[in-house]
């Protein structure tokens, strides 16, 4: 059975371009503003939307995304509210793939079966859970696949050919290639290394490969889009959001606009890569 993620990547492949995959933390800086941004993302050019599940200890993330989690939790965001956000988004948009990204602890506390049931009924298409290795697939990955929810795995520069088959074994939807080692938003990816890594992963799987970590500008997005099936942007959007807040970290009149304008700019960069490849 094909999912929204499968269909979206197939459509974009037919168009000859990469996907723009955007990440924002659910409930940052508050529920109302976060939902307004979420709803505006597809029209701005986001092809796949990743929604972060706030967590008190997001150890794989850099300061920007850690702080976004803290702002969301401070504003009262819960797993139930995150799933309600997904449902509200899905009511107005039946096509854009929605992926929940985060850590296992909040899902475990919510209850795996209950979480998968509620996520599926809310219109969630995929999960990225960064602290569950393939050795623990029975915890969440296999139940998610059984529920019809894609389980998207991360591959990194240190994931060698020996390790890749294990990483890819139950992965579905797409593979998320983390183009730099370390925490999110820390450095800029090297296009030549990204291209080589994407090619290497593709020798092991027919799934689309999206690359992210460190993409901040339309130019960088364009370069990555020329060698990967998708470009993931997170920290740059979270930083743009933070820069629009007032002194008390509350939203201002420009918060939604600032984020959406950056998404539109990145989308132009991704689409420009297609034109360059076609010329």
N, C-alpha and C positions, 0 to 999 in steps of 0.2 A: 504494500500500500504506500503510495507516494504521499509525502507530507508537504506542507506549504514551503518548507525549506528546500526540499527536492525540486519542487515546481519552480520556485524563484530562481535557483541557480541554473536550471535547465533553460528557462526563458532568457536569462542574461547570456548564457552561452550561445544561444541562437542569435542574440543581438550582437555577439562578439565583444562583450565588455564585462568587466569585473563588477562585483557587488560592493556597495558602500555599506559596511556594517558599523552601526553606531552603538556606543555604550554610555549609559547614564545610570546613576544609582536611584532606585525607586524611593520617592519621598524626599529627595534633596532639591531645594532647601525646605520644602513642605509638600504635603500631598497635592494640594490644588495646583501649585506651580508645576510640579513634576508631571502631573497628568496632562496639563496644558502643553508642555514641551513634548511629551510622549505622543500625543495626538497629532502634533504638527510635524513630526519627523518624516513620515512618508512623503508628504507633499514637498518637503524641502529637499528630498533626494535620497533619504535613507532606504536601502533595499532590504536590509535585515536589521531588526532592532534587538539589542541586548539590554536587558533591564537587570541591574544589580540588586541582589537581595542583601540589604544592610546587615552587617555583622560587626560585633564588638572587636573582633581580632582578625582583620583581613590581612594575614601575614604575607601573602604574595603580591600585595598591592603597594604602590608607592604612596607618599604623603597625600597627594591630591585625592586619590580615591579613598584612602583611609579617612580623610577629613570629611569627604562626602557621606560616607557611612555614618560618621559621628553626627553630622548635621541632621541626617534623616532620622536617626534613632532619637535624637534630642527633640525633634519635631513630632515624635510619637509614631513613627513608621513601624509596622509589625508585618509578619509574614502574611497575615490575613489581609491587611491593607494592600500589600504588594500584589496578591492574587486578585483582589478587587480592582486594582489598577489595570491589570492584564485584561480582566473581563470588560471593564469600561472601554478600553482601547479596542478590543475585539468587536464590540457591538457596532462600532462605526467603520471598522476596517477588517474585511474578511480575507484579505490577500497577503498583507505584509507579515512575514515570519517574525515571531516573537520568541526570544530565547531568554530564560532566566539564568543569571550567572552569579556564582557565589561559592559558599562553603557548605560543607555537609551538616555542621552543627545545627543551624536553624531549621533545616529540613528534618533532621533526626528528632528534634524537640517537637516539631509540629506533628510528626508521625509520617513515615514514608508512604504508607498506603493512602492515608488521608491527603497528603500533599499531592501525590500523583493524580488522585481522583479529582481534587479541586483544581489543580493546574490544568489538567486536560479539559475539564468542563469550562474553565475560564478562557480557553483558546491558546494556551501556551504550546509551542511547537517543539521546543528543545531545551536542554539543560547543559550548562557548563559548570561542573563542580570541581574546583581546582585542587582540592585536597583529597580526592578519592583516586588512588592509583588503580590500574587494571586488576591488581591482585584482590581488590575489594569490590569487584563488579557485582557480586551478589547483593551487596548492601543497597544499591540504588540503580546502577546502570541496567542490569538485566530486568528488574521490575519496570523501569522506565520504558525500555524497548517493548516489553510486553503490553504496556499501557498505550503504546503508539506515540511515545514522546522520544524524539531524537536525543541521543546522548553524544555530545560533541566533546572530543578529547583535545587536549593541548599537546603539541610537539614542540620541542625547543632545539636550539643549536647543539645541545648535549645529548639529544635523543639519537643514538647511533643506529645503524642498520640492524644490529642485533636486537635492540630494544623496540624498534618500530613495530614489528608484527604484533607484539603484546599490546602496545598502545592503540593500534588500529583494529584489534580483534572485534570489539563490539561497538566501535565508533560508527555513528551514522549522521546524516545531515551534511556536515562538512568537518574538515580538520582545521583546527585553529593553530597556525604556526606562530609561535612566540619568537619574533625575529631577533631579539637580543636576550642575553642572559641577565638575570637579576629581576628587580621589581618593576612594576608598570611605570611608564612615563619617565624613565631614567635617562635614556639616551636615544640617539637617532639610528634607525636601521641602515645597514649597508646594502644598497640595491643588488650588487653583484652576488653577495652572500645569500640574500633572500632568494634570488632567482635560482641559484644552485640548490638551495635547500628545498624549495618548492618542487623542483624537478626530481630531487632524490625521493621525497615523500610520494610523489606521483608514480614512481616506479613500484611502490608497494600498495597503492590503492587507486580506485577509480573515483573516489570522492573528491569534491572540490576542496581546494586548499585556500584558506583566507589567512593573510598575514597581518600582524599588528604589533603593537608596543612601539611607542616612540614616534608615530606619525602625527605631525602637528599642522601641516600646511597642505594646500591644494597641490603644490609642486611635488611634495613627498608622496601624497596619495596617488598622483598620476604615475610616478615612477614605480611604485609597488603594484599598481593596477595593471601595469604592462607585463608583469611576470607572475601574478597570482590571480586566483579566481575571485578573491575578495580582499578588501582593505578594511581593517578594523581600527576604529579611532575611539579612544576612551578618555584618557587623561586630558587631552587638548580641550575636549568638550566640557569636562568637569572643571577645568581651570577657567574656561570662559564663563561658565555659570558662576563660579566663586567670585570672579572679578566684577560681576554685576551686582553683587549683594551689598547691602548697607553695612554700617559699622557693627551692627548687632547680628550680622549674617542672615538678615531677612531679605526676601526678594524685593526688587525694585521694579519700576515700570518697564525697564529694559531687559530684565532677566530672560524672559522667553525669547525675545527678538535676538539677543546676542548669540544664544546657543543655536537658534534656527538659522541665522545668517551664516554662521561658521559651517553648519551642516551643508547648506546650499553651496558654499564655496568649495568644500571638500568634494561634493558631488560633481561639481564642474570639473575638478581635477581628475576624478575617476573617469568621467566621460571623455575627457580630452585624450586620455591614454588610448581609448578605443579608436578615436579619430587618427591619432598618430600611427597606430598599428595598421590602420586601413589605407593610409596614404602611401 
